[in-house]
Amino acid sequence: MSDLKSKINPENIPQHIAIIMDGNGRWAKQKGIPRVLGHHSGVKSVREVTEAAAQIGVKYLTLYAFSTENWNRPPSEVTALMSLLVETIKGEIRDLNKNGVRLMAIGDIEGLPPATLKTLRDGIEKTKDNDRVTLVLALNYSAKWEILRATRYLAEKVKQGICLPSEITEAMFEHELSTYGMPDPELLIRTSGEARLSNFLLWQVAYTELYFTPVFWPDFGKEELFNAILSYQNRERRFGKTSEQLSNE
Ligand code: FPP
């Protein structure tokens, strides 16, 4: 057992960790190799982090794999990322099943290329009975899109006379988000030294602990995940209360 792992308190593991996987391009540039090879190496990190998360009992791992804004990248990079997704999902299904990993997706997945969508749906279907950890891929995802979509659904309910605007609750809003049924992430990690949310899970991270690391995603592995969890465990989550109130609970 690694030293770091033994320091983690098993009673306080985040149920849901969200990750903004950033820095594949800069990692490749540093090595003088094409950006797409950075994404290929990023897949290794996805595998290692998913395994580590499963081992310590994390129940949901949400990865920002492709944002709505990522369509603006050079077409060759977009095509390469979509093919990599297809290749990876196809190649990993057997291992996902062996390790009890359920695959899910959030985002406007209907907007993905047909081959990617088909492989994704197939992966979701073939792993749907696994219950050790749920790997959620955010694909063609934008938090503003998700919030707007929820608003439109609720507006439609009001229009149909199902409820009044004043009756709309947080729970009703959450029911219309693509993360419905999942706990909100307790911990959000962003790699590569950037400190912003980039339109990721804006509603769901209201009380999330944020962890930023300079490590590029292809260099992020088990040990880095354990470090992030240790940092999380050393924080006091007050949810608006005082320290004294918390210690009297
Ligand atoms: C960010 O690095 C990474 C992405 C936009 C794509 C992430 C995709 C993978 C790791 C591979 C496929 C994933 C799965 C889940 C199978 P960047 O390109 O923004 O790096 P840069 O900021 O250094 O340019």
Residues whose N, C-alpha, C, O or C-beta is under 5 A from the ligand:
A	BS01	FPP	M21 D22 G23 N24 G25 R26 W27 H39 G42 V43 V46 Y64 A65 L85 T88
